[in-house]
Amino acid sequence: MAFQNKNLSVIAYANGFTLWHYAANETMSAISASGYFDAVKTLMNTGDIIIINGSDNTSIKKITVDTNVAVAALA
C-alpha cells in the first residue's frame, strides 16, 4: 500500500517542532521506505518525530527532511 493522508495526525506542535502519529496496516519496513512520506514532506521539518503503528510492531522514528523525507530510528 501507499501512504494514506487519513492515517497521519499531529499529536503536538510547538516552536517549529511537530510530534506526529501514523497508523497503517503495513509493515514497518514498507512505511519506513525511502519516499513513503513524500506526499506530505512540505508539512514536516527536520527533527520532527513520528510515532508509527505498523502491522508488525510499534516504533518511534525520527524524520529527516531534505529533498525526500527519510525515516530513521530515533537515536
ABEGO torsion letter per residue (X at the ends): XBBBAAABBBABBBGGBBBBBBBBBBBAAAAABBGAAAAAAAABBBGBBBBBBBAABBBBBBBBBBABBBBBBBX
